[in-house]
Amino acid sequence: MTAPTKTRRPRAAAKAAAKTANNAPYLAQLDPRELVAHPTNLRTQLGDLTELRASIAASGVLQALTVVPEDGGMRIVAGHRRAAAAAEAIEAGEWPDGTPQTVPCLVRPDMEGLAPAQVVAMLIENDQRADLTESERANGYAQLELFGLDVAEIARRTGRTQVHVKSALKLKTLGDVATEAADAGKLTLEDVASLEQFEDDPKAMERILKGVESGWGVRHRVQEEKRKRDDKSATETLTEELTAAGVRVLKKPKDWPWNCQMAKVEELADADDQPLDVEALKTVEGFGAIIEGSYGNMRAVIVCEDPEAHGYKRTKWTQYKSPAQKVAEELAKREAEERRQKLLDAGEVRRRFLVERWGSAKAAKALLVDAMRAAVVMPGFFDRCEDELVAALAGGDPRDGQTAGIDRLNRLLVARFVAAHEGNTATVAAGRYSNREHLVLPWLDRLVAEGYELSEAEQTWRAELVEEEEERRRAMEEEEAEQALEYDEAEGYVEDAEGVRPTEDVHLPEGDVEPAAEPDAEAEEPEAAEADAEPDPCPEADLDAAEPDAKDSE
């Protein structure tokens, strides 16, 4: 709703204007619906008035508007949003019962007709304001709690949601690190709610908040810390089960499993090369279990502490690979799995960013041309679309294209375009083949340009993609150079040691040589005649000069 624009002279305004005979400012209670919007209001958009309207409906307008008498009415100089929100509250029947439907106004007769002064007042009123920090707002809510107000009442009186109030109050319990991050704009109240689960773990809280630059960085770390906590919980549960079964739980060696004395029982054999019975040996002295795994998928592995002491043979290295190769392979596999899991976690956060960035009809328009171009140039690219992500981006069932209008079709196309890029990115991140792997790097860079913060795993992956792209270009240039050299050699264009290409004499066949022309006797006669002629007495005369003027000849 825009600010009031009525131009008639209201009775309340006229009465207020008659209260003073000089230009001194005075306070008056005026109906916000009868106030006139300033024609040169600097704030061209009033924005969302929902929270302000709720606050006014609960507590009224606390800060007086600034108005000037103009054209028999009152024109707003400062307070357009307050006036519009108050008018909406009255029209919606939300105004408190038993209270006048008016707002406090500071009437400035001294500014009447002074347009420059009114504009200056608008600038000062809007420029010199600073919003409360998150911690200051949380302190205010905490004071209201001390006065006996619960979360619902605080939310009602301030026009905020209960979730907002709860998160702000929770911020006060998370410590200075969280408070400083929130005040610096690096931690939103939405993120505060996700940190509540780490309230009893100061070290985890510090790891999450240390060095973050935005809420997306916080969300990456929250996801990772949550995974670590799940691993710890799963390990504790499995340890209790093993202990109850009489199995010793051993500490995993530092270089497990590729460079340590301990070995998995399933990878050992007796003197007759027969495999060992894992179930029969797990409670025997010298045997036990270690717990390994990651991201909640923990499992027990039965091990022998000293296989050679028991006369067992190791079977792990019988795959025609050297120990060094096996170590490198196992290490690479473990690192790849760990990175894959981290990239999966990052993918969950990245999808949320995609929906937040392009999940509206307005935002989707920015990608429409690119989506159309992709649909024309590479239609098969859209086959890798996750319906759930498409639905979240398009705001509805992606299958309703049969009956959709042009605007809806455009949004569906953009949703499928974004989902296709995400599907392609997830495929490559998982280590699977994609014939459009080259699209991943520019897509990640586009997300960063749009405000997305790459996780540590994504940053490492991106650096690898950059290196691979540079290597691909170098290989292509070398191949083109080799092809050019082969062509030159075939055509004989190879340069010598001094950088000079050899030249060849071209000889025409005898039949192609034209015979010399016979001298023409007649052609020589004019030359002889010219030689015998008398010399020209005026060799420098201008034969092309114009004839003299008749006047000059006289």
C-alpha positions in Angstrom: 0.0 0.0 0.0 1.3 3.5 -0.8 1.2 6.5 1.4 -2.0 8.5 1.5 -2.5 10.9 -1.4 -5.8 12.7 -0.5 -5.9 16.3 -1.4 -9.1 17.5 0.2 -8.9 19.7 3.3 -9.7 17.4 6.3 -11.5 18.9 9.2 -9.0 17.5 11.7 -6.1 19.0 9.8 -7.9 22.4 9.4 -8.6 22.5 13.1 -5.0 21.7 13.9 -3.8 24.4 11.6 -6.0 27.0 13.3 -4.5 26.3 16.7 -1.5 28.6 16.1 -1.2 32.1 14.7 2.6 32.0 14.3 5.1 29.7 12.7 6.2 27.8 15.8 6.1 24.0 15.5 3.5 22.2 17.6 2.3 18.6 18.2 -1.1 17.4 16.9 -2.9 14.1 16.7 -4.0 13.6 13.0 -5.8 10.9 11.1 -3.1 9.1 9.0 -5.6 8.5 6.2 -6.0 12.3 5.8 -2.3 13.1 5.5 -1.0 13.9 2.0 2.1 12.2 0.6 4.9 14.5 -0.4 5.2 14.8 -4.2 9.0 14.6 -4.0 9.3 11.9 -1.3 12.9 10.6 -1.5 11.9 7.1 -0.5 10.2 5.9 -3.7 9.4 2.4 -2.3 7.7 2.0 1.0 8.7 -1.7 1.2 7.0 -4.4 3.2 4.9 -2.8 5.9 3.7 -6.1 7.6 5.9 -5.9 10.7 5.6 -2.2 11.1 1.8 -2.4 10.8 1.7 -5.2 13.4 3.8 -3.1 15.7 1.6 0.0 15.3 -1.5 -2.1 15.8 -0.1 -3.3 19.1 1.6 -0.2 20.4 0.6 2.7 18.2 3.0 5.1 16.5 5.7 6.1 19.0 7.7 8.5 16.9 5.9 11.6 15.7 5.6 12.2 12.0 6.8 15.6 10.6 4.2 17.4 8.5 3.8 20.8 7.0 0.5 22.7 6.2 0.1 22.7 2.4 -3.0 23.5 0.3 -5.3 23.5 3.2 -4.2 20.1 4.4 -1.1 18.4 6.0 1.7 17.1 3.8 4.1 14.5 5.1 7.8 15.4 5.2 9.0 12.5 7.4 7.1 9.4 8.2 5.6 8.1 5.0 6.0 4.4 6.0 4.5 5.0 9.5 1.5 6.9 8.0 0.9 4.1 5.4 1.2 1.3 8.0 -1.1 3.1 10.4 -3.6 3.7 7.6 -3.5 0.0 6.7 -4.0 -1.0 10.3 -7.1 1.2 10.6 -8.5 -0.1 7.3 -7.9 -3.7 8.3 -9.7 -3.2 11.7 -6.4 -3.8 13.6 -6.4 -0.5 15.5 -6.6 -0.9 19.3 -10.2 -0.6 20.5 -11.0 2.6 22.5 -8.1 4.6 21.2 -8.3 7.5 18.7 -7.5 6.6 15.2 -4.8 9.2 15.0 -1.0 9.4 14.9 1.2 12.0 16.6 2.5 14.6 14.2 5.0 17.5 14.6 3.5 20.3 12.5 6.1 22.6 11.0 4.4 25.8 9.8 7.8 27.4 9.4 8.6 25.0 6.5 5.4 25.8 4.6 6.2 26.6 1.0 9.9 26.0 1.6 10.6 23.0 -0.7 14.4 23.0 -0.2 14.0 22.9 3.6 11.5 20.0 3.3 14.0 18.0 1.1 16.8 18.7 3.6 14.5 17.3 6.4 13.9 14.2 4.4 17.6 13.6 3.8 18.5 14.1 7.5 15.6 11.9 8.7 16.6 9.0 6.5 20.4 9.3 6.5 21.1 9.7 10.2 19.3 6.6 11.3 21.2 3.4 12.3 19.4 0.1 12.9 19.8 -1.8 16.2 22.4 -4.5 16.1 21.3 -8.1 16.7 22.7 -8.1 20.2 21.1 -4.8 21.1 17.7 -6.1 19.8 18.3 -9.3 21.9 19.0 -7.2 25.0 15.7 -5.4 24.4 13.8 -8.6 24.2 15.5 -9.9 27.3 14.5 -6.8 29.3 10.9 -7.4 28.2 11.2 -10.9 29.5 12.2 -9.5 32.9 9.0 -7.5 32.9 7.0 -10.7 32.6 6.3 -10.7 28.9 6.6 -14.1 27.2 7.8 -14.7 23.6 4.3 -14.5 22.1 3.5 -11.2 23.8 6.9 -9.7 22.8 6.3 -10.8 19.2 2.8 -9.3 19.2 3.9 -5.9 20.7 7.0 -5.5 18.4 5.4 -6.8 15.2 8.0 -9.6 14.9 7.5 -13.3 14.5 7.9 -15.6 17.5 10.7 -17.5 15.7 12.6 -14.2 15.4 12.2 -13.4 19.0 13.2 -16.9 20.2 16.4 -16.7 18.0 17.3 -13.3 19.3 16.9 -14.4 22.9 18.9 -17.5 22.1 21.7 -15.4 20.8 22.4 -14.1 24.3 23.2 -17.6 25.5 25.7 -18.5 22.7 28.6 -16.4 24.0 30.6 -13.4 22.7 31.9 -15.1 19.5 28.3 -15.6 18.3 27.2 -12.2 19.4 30.1 -10.5 17.6 29.5 -12.5 14.4 25.8 -11.5 14.5 26.5 -7.8 15.0 29.0 -7.9 12.1 26.3 -9.3 9.8 28.0 -12.6 9.4 25.4 -14.6 11.4 21.7 -14.2 10.9 19.1 -15.1 13.4 18.1 -18.0 11.2 21.6 -19.4 11.7 21.4 -18.8 15.4 18.7 -21.3 15.6 20.9 -23.9 14.0 23.7 -23.2 16.4 21.5 -24.1 19.4 22.5 -27.8 19.1 26.2 -26.8 19.8 25.4 -24.7 22.8 27.1 -27.4 25.1 30.2 -27.6 22.9 32.2 -24.3 23.0 35.0 -25.7 20.8 32.6 -26.7 18.0 31.0 -23.3 18.3 34.4 -21.6 17.9 35.2 -23.8 14.9 32.0 -22.9 13.2 32.3 -19.1 13.7 36.0 -18.6 13.3 36.8 -16.6 10.2 33.4 -16.9 8.5 32.4 -14.1 6.1 28.7 -14.8 5.6 25.8 -17.0 6.7 26.6 -19.5 4.0 30.0 -20.1 5.5 28.3 -20.8 8.8 25.9 -23.2 7.2 28.8 -25.2 5.6 30.5 -25.6 9.0 27.3 -26.4 10.8 26.7 -29.2 8.4 30.2 -30.5 8.9 30.1 -30.3 12.7 26.7 -32.0 12.7 28.3 -34.9 10.8 31.2 -35.1 13.3 28.7 -35.2 16.1 26.7 -38.0 14.4 30.0 -40.0 14.0 30.8 -39.6 17.6 27.4 -40.7 18.7 27.4 -43.7 16.4 30.9 -44.7 17.6 29.8 -44.6 21.3 26.7 -46.7 20.6 28.8 -49.3 18.7 31.4 -49.4 21.4 28.8 -50.2 24.0 27.5 -53.1 21.9 31.0 -54.6 21.3 31.9 -54.4 25.0 28.7 -56.1 26.0 29.6 -58.9 23.5 33.0 -59.4 25.1 35.0 -57.8 22.2 37.8 -55.4 23.1 37.6 -52.1 21.4 41.1 -51.0 20.3 42.4 -47.7 19.3 43.0 -47.3 15.6 46.7 -47.1 14.8 48.0 -43.9 13.2 48.9 -45.4 9.8 45.9 -47.8 9.7 45.5 -49.9 7.6 48.5 -49.6 5.3 51.6 -49.3 7.5 51.0 -50.9 10.9 51.4 -54.2 12.7 47.7 -54.6 13.3 45.7 -56.2 10.4 42.2 -57.1 9.6 41.4 -60.8 10.4 39.6 -61.1 7.1 42.8 -60.3 5.3 44.8 -63.0 7.1 45.4 -66.7 6.4 46.8 -69.6 8.5 49.9 -71.7 7.6 47.8 -73.7 5.2 46.6 -70.6 3.4 43.1 -71.0 4.8 41.0 -68.0 5.8 40.4 -67.3 9.4 37.1 -67.5 11.2 36.3 -63.9 12.2 33.5 -64.7 14.6 35.4 -67.4 16.4 38.5 -65.1 17.0 36.9 -61.8 17.9 36.9 -62.5 21.7 40.3 -64.3 21.8 43.3 -62.7 23.4 45.3 -60.8 20.9 42.3 -59.9 18.9 39.8 -57.1 19.1 37.9 -54.5 17.1 38.5 -51.1 15.8 35.7 -48.7 14.7 36.0 -47.0 11.3 33.8 -45.2 8.9 32.6 -41.6 8.5 29.5 -39.5 8.3 27.3 -41.8 10.5 28.2 -45.0 8.7 30.4 -46.6 11.4 31.3 -50.3 11.4 33.4 -52.6 13.6 36.4 -54.3 12.0 37.8 -57.4 13.8 41.6 -57.2 13.9 44.7 -59.1 15.0 47.2 -57.0 17.0 50.3 -59.1 15.9 49.6 -61.5 12.9 53.2 -62.7 12.6 53.3 -63.7 16.3 50.3 -66.0 15.7 51.9 -67.5 12.5 49.4 -65.9 10.2 50.1 -64.7 6.7 49.0 -61.4 5.3 46.9 -61.7 2.1 46.4 -58.0 1.4 49.4 -57.7 -0.9 48.7 -60.6 -3.2 47.1 -58.5 -5.9 50.2 -57.9 -7.9 50.7 -54.4 -6.5 53.7 -53.2 -4.5 53.1 -52.1 -0.9 53.9 -48.5 -2.0 51.2 -48.7 -4.7 48.7 -50.1 -2.3 49.4 -47.5 0.3 48.9 -44.7 -2.3 45.7 -46.4 -3.6 44.2 -46.8 -0.1 45.1 -43.3 0.9 43.7 -41.8 -2.3 40.5 -43.8 -2.0 40.0 -42.7 1.6 40.7 -39.0 0.7 38.4 -39.3 -2.3 35.6 -40.7 -0.1 36.1 -38.0 2.5 36.1 -35.3 -0.1 33.0 -36.9 -1.8 31.1 -36.8 1.5 32.1 -33.2 2.1 31.1 -32.2 -1.4 27.7 -34.0 -0.8 27.3 -31.9 2.3 28.2 -28.7 0.4 25.7 -29.7 -2.3 22.9 -29.6 0.2 23.8 -26.1 1.1 24.3 -25.1 -2.5 20.8 -26.3 -3.4 19.4 -24.1 -0.7 21.3 -21.2 -2.2 19.9 -21.9 -5.7 16.4 -21.8 -4.4 16.9 -18.7 -2.4 18.7 -16.9 -5.3 16.5 -17.9 -8.3 13.4 -19.4 -6.7 11.2 -16.5 -7.5 9.6 -15.4 -10.8 11.4 -12.1 -10.7 14.8 -13.5 -10.0 14.4 -16.2 -12.6 14.1 -13.6 -15.4 17.8 -12.9 -15.2 18.6 -16.4 -16.4 15.9 -16.7 -19.1 18.1 -15.9 -22.1 20.8 -18.3 -21.0 18.2 -21.0 -20.4 16.7 -20.5 -23.8 20.1 -20.7 -25.4 21.0 -23.9 -23.6 17.6 -25.4 -24.6 18.4 -24.7 -28.3 22.1 -25.5 -28.3 22.2 -28.5 -26.0 18.7 -29.8 -25.3 20.0 -33.1 -23.9 21.6 -31.1 -21.0 18.1 -30.7 -19.4 17.8 -34.5 -19.0 19.8 -34.3 -15.7 17.1 -32.5 -13.7 16.1 -33.4 -10.2 12.3 -33.0 -10.0 12.4 -32.0 -6.4 14.8 -29.1 -7.1 12.9 -28.1 -10.2 9.7 -27.9 -8.1 11.4 -25.8 -5.4 12.8 -23.4 -8.0 9.6 -23.2 -10.0 7.3 -23.0 -7.0 5.1 -25.8 -8.1 4.7 -29.1 -9.9 7.2 -29.1 -12.8 4.8 -31.3 -14.8 2.2 -28.5 -15.2 3.8 -27.2 -18.4 1.1 -28.7 -20.5 -1.4 -26.0 -19.4 1.0 -23.2 -18.3 1.1 -19.8 -19.8 4.2 -18.1 -21.2 5.4 -16.6 -17.9 5.0 -19.9 -16.1 6.8 -21.7 -19.0 9.6 -19.3 -18.8 10.0 -19.9 -15.1 9.8 -23.7 -15.5 12.5 -23.4 -18.2 14.8 -21.4 -15.9 14.2 -23.9 -13.1 15.1 -26.8 -15.3 18.2 -24.9 -16.5 19.4 -24.3 -12.9 18.6 -27.9 -11.9 20.4 -29.2 -14.9 23.6 -27.3 -13.9 23.2 -28.6 -10.3 22.7 -32.1 -11.6 25.8 -31.9 -13.8 27.8 -30.4 -10.9 26.7 -33.1 -8.5 27.6 -35.8 -11.1 31.1 -34.5 -11.5 31.5 -33.9 -7.8 30.6 -37.6 -7.2 33.4 -38.7 -9.5 31.0 -39.9 -12.2 31.5 -39.2 -15.9 29.8 -36.2 -17.6 30.3 -35.1 -21.1 29.7 -31.6 -19.9 32.3 -31.5 -17.2 33.6 -28.2 -18.7 30.4 -26.4 -17.6 31.1 -27.0 -13.9 33.9 -24.4 -13.4 32.0 -21.5 -15.0 28.9 -22.5 -13.1 30.7 -22.4 -9.7 32.2 -19.0 -10.6 28.7 -17.7 -11.5 27.4 -18.8 -8.1 30.2 -17.1 -6.4 29.5 -13.9 -8.3 25.9 -14.2 -7.2 26.9 -14.3 -3.5 27.5 -17.9 -2.8 30.5 -18.9 -0.6 32.3 -22.1 -1.6 33.0 -24.6 1.2 36.6 -25.6 1.8 36.0 -28.8 -0.2 34.4 -26.9 -3.1 37.4 -24.4 -3.1 39.9 -27.3 -3.4 37.8 -28.9 -6.1 37.5 -25.7 -8.0 41.3 -25.2 -7.9 41.7 -28.7 -9.4 39.2 -27.9 -12.1 41.1 -24.8 -13.0 44.3 -26.8 -13.2 42.7 -29.5 -15.4 41.3 -26.8 -17.7 44.7 -25.2 -18.1 46.3 -28.6 -18.8 43.6 -29.3 -21.4 44.3 -26.1 -23.1 48.1 -26.7 -23.1 47.5 -30.2 -24.6 45.3 -28.7 -27.3 47.9 -26.1 -28.2 50.6 -28.7 -28.3 48.5 -30.9 -30.5 47.7 -28.0 -32.9 51.4 -27.1 -33.0 52.3 -30.8 -33.9 49.7 -30.9 -36.6 51.0 -27.6 -38.1 54.5 -29.0 -38.0 53.5 -32.2 -39.7 51.7 -30.2 -42.4 54.8 -28.0 -43.0 57.0 -31.0 -43.2 54.7 -32.6 -45.7 54.6 -29.4 -47.8 58.4 -28.8 -47.5 58.1 -25.7 -45.4 60.5 -26.7 -42.6 63.0 -24.1 -41.7 66.7 -24.8 -41.5 69.0 -24.1 -38.5 69.1 -20.4 -39.4 65.3 -20.1 -39.5 65.2 -19.9 -43.3 62.9 -21.9 -45.4 64.5 -23.5 -48.5 63.5 -22.3 -51.9 63.2 -24.3 -55.1 63.8 -23.2 -58.7 60.8 -23.7 -61.0 61.7 -24.8 -64.5 59.0 -24.7 -67.2 58.9 -27.5 -69.8 60.4 -26.7 -73.2 57.0 -26.6 -74.8 55.9 -23.9 -72.4 58.8 -21.5 -73.3 57.8 -18.8 -75.7 60.1 -18.1 -78.7 62.0 -14.8 -78.9 60.3 -12.3 -81.1 61.9 -11.3 -84.5 63.0 -7.7 -84.7 60.6 -5.5 -86.7 62.4 -3.5 -89.4 59.5 -1.1 -89.8 59.4 -0.3 -86.1 63.0 1.0 -86.3 62.3 3.4 -89.2 60.4 6.0 -87.0 63.3 6.0 -84.6 65.8 6.7 -87.4 63.5 9.4 -88.8 63.4 11.0 -85.4 67.2 10.9 -85.2 67.5 12.8 -88.5 64.9 15.5 -87.6 66.0 19.0 -86.7 66.2 19.8 -83.0 63.1 21.5 -81.4 63.9 25.2 -80.9 61.5 25.4 -78.0 61.7 22.1 -76.1 60.4 23.6 -72.9 57.3 25.3 -74.5 53.9 24.5 -72.9 51.9 23.2 -75.8 48.8 22.8 -73.7 48.8 26.4 -72.5 45.6 28.4 -73.1 45.6 31.0 -75.9 46.3 34.5 -74.8 43.4 36.8 -74.0 42.4 39.2 -76.7 43.0 42.2 -74.4 46.4 40.9 -73.5 47.3 40.6 -77.3 46.5 44.2 -77.8 
